């Protein structure tokens, strides 16, 4: 119950703060957007590199599996 009341109070104070300090809020956003853009881009690049590595590893596994199966069959026939 207290969490609900506290959440409502904080939300109202947040809206009041944005209205009261709109200019500062906009300046803060202007300062943070380039930083978030750089960080988001870095995360996207890291994700893309990781995805490429996974695809390459998957491709290698697919090409190695038939060879391993043939070797296993040869060992079973011995």
Buried (B, 14 or more C-beta within 10 A) or exposed (E): EEEEEEEEEEEEEEEEEEEEEEEEEEEEEEEEEEEEEEEEEEEEEEEEEEEEEEEEEEEEEEEEEEEEEEEEEEEEEE
